[in-house]
Amino acid sequence: MLKQTIDDKWDLLSLDALDATAITALLDEAARHAGRRAPLPEQPAAGHTVAVAFYEASTRTSLSFERAAQRLGADVLHFASPASSAKKGESLLDTGRTIASIGADVIVLRHPSAGAPAQLARWLEIPVINAGDGRHEHPTQGLLDLLTIRQRKSRIDGLRVAIVGDVVNSRVARSALAGLHKLGAAVTLVGPPTLLPESFAALGATVAHDFDAVIADQDVVMMLRVQHERIAGKAFSSVDEYVYGYALDARRLAICKRDVLIMHPGPMNRGVELSVEVADDARCLARAQVANGVAVRMAVLGRALGI
C-alpha cells in the first residue's frame, strides 16, 4: 500500500489540488487492486474504522467505498442523513465530531453543499475524503475514470477526450477535467449553452456546442447525466430537443473512431444521454468504471490511513 510520508493527515478534497505525480501514484496503487474480488489476505486496515457519511442518495459511490474498506480489512460505519440526528438539526461540525469520537479513523463525506468536505477537514484531526460536494468535485470518480481509460489506452497523455452534456451541474466533469488536464489529455467540453457557459474554457478545455462537429476526432467520449434535480429553470425546451443535439446514438457512434471508449459515471438515463443500443455496446465502459471504483477507493483509503 501507499505509505504516508508526511506527519500531517492526508485529505482528498479535490483532484485539482493534486499534481500529476500524486494522481499517477494513486492510479498505480489502484491498478494493483483492479479485478480483486476478495479481501487482501494481509488485512492492512485491520483495527481501523472508516465512516461513510452521505447527505445525498448514492448507490455506486457509497457501496464501493464500503466494499473498498472491507477488502482492506477495516470496520465500516455507515451514516445516512435521513436516519440521523442531522434531520433533527445537528450541524455538520457536531456530526463530524460525533463520528470521530465514536472511533472513526477517516470520514468519507458526500454533501450537497460545495466545500463541505473541505470545511469538515479543517475542523477534524482525522482525514476527510470528498465523495462529491454539490457542483464542486468528485475526486474518486475522476480517478476511476482515469484508471479505466489508462487500462484500455495504456496512457492518458495525448488522448482527445470529449465530456458531453450537463457540464455546469456536474462535479464529475470538474474532477475528470482536472485529472485529464494534469495528465496531458486534450479535453473538449460539449453541451448546450445553457448547460455549458463559455467561462469553462478558463479551466483548460475547449468549449463546443456542436457535438457532431467534434465527435470524429475523440479517443474517449464521456457522457454526463442530465441532472434535472440541479437544473434551475428551463435549460432546454424538451427532452427530445436535448436527445437530438447531445445524445450518443448509433448514428453518432458510427462517426466515432472504431476504438473509441464510451463512458458514463451513472446513474444513466437510457434513451437520453445514451441510446439503448449504445449503452449496451461493447465499447461502453460504464460497468468497468463501477468495478474500478472499488480499486481506486482502496488506494485512496490506504493513502488516508497511512497503510
ABEGO torsion letter per residue (X at the ends): XBBBABABBBBBABAAABBAAAAAAAAAAAAAABGBABBBAAGAABGBBBBBBBABBBAAAAAAAAAAAAAAGBBBBBBBAAABAAAAGBBAAAAAAAAAAAGBABBBBBBABBGAAAAAAAABABBBBBAEBEABBBAAAAAAAAAAAAAAAGBABGBBBBBBEBAAABAAAAAAAAAAAAAGBBBBBBEBAAABBAAAAAAGBBBBABAAAAAAABABBBBBBBBAAABBEBABABAAAAAAAABBBAAAAAABBAABBBBBAOBBBBGAABBAAAAABAABAAAAAAAAAAAAAAAAAAAAAGX
